[in-house]
């Protein structure tokens, strides 16, 4: 599960970068008014990256809490 979470985390970062670069290129070649709204998708992908990062940290803290609780119950 840890490998999957890491891969998906960097997938969202890569998606944000690719969308930003492609949208910027299209803005310069075809005009900004036609493509400026696509920056929203880059922002959403970047938010997904940070959300995934936050959730992985949260899950790791919860798993450590459960492990501590299990160890206390066994004593």
N, C-alpha and C positions, 0 to 999 in steps of 0.2 A: 504494500500500500504506500510505503514511503517513496518508492521509485515512481509510482503513478502520480502521486501528488507533486513531486518535483518536476516531472515531465509536463504535467498540465499547467503548472505555475509558469514555466518558461515558455510554453506554447502561447499563453495569453500575452506575455511580454513580446514575443516574436510577432504575434498577430498585430499588436498595437503598433510596433515599429513598421511593419510592412504596410499596414493600412495608412499610416501617417506619411510614409515616403511616397506611396502610389498616389495618394490624394494630393500631396504637395506637387508632384510632377504634373498631374492632370490640371491642377489649378494654374500652373504656369503655362501649360501648353494650350488649354482650351478656354481658360477664363475662370476667374475665382468665383463668380456668382453661380456658376453651374455646379461646382464641386465642393464649395465650402461646407455644405451640410454633412458631407461624409466624414468630416473630422469628428463628428459625434461618435461614430463607430470606433475610431481610434481611442477616444476617451473612455468608451464603455469597455473596450478590451484592456486598457490600462487599469481601470477600476477593478476588473475581474482579476488581474494579476495581484493587486494589493489585497483584495478580498481573499483570494486563495492563500496568500502568504499569511494573512491574519488568522484564517481558519486553521491552517496547519499548526501554527504556534499554539492556538487555543486547544487544539486536539492533543498536542504533545503535553501541555500542562495538565489537561484532564486525565490523560493516561498515567502521568506521573502521580497525580492525586489518587487515582484508583489503586495504583501499585502500593503507595504508602498506606492507604486504608486497608488493603488486603494484608500487608505485613503486620499492621497493628492488630488486626483481628486474629491473626495466627499466634500472637504472643500470649 
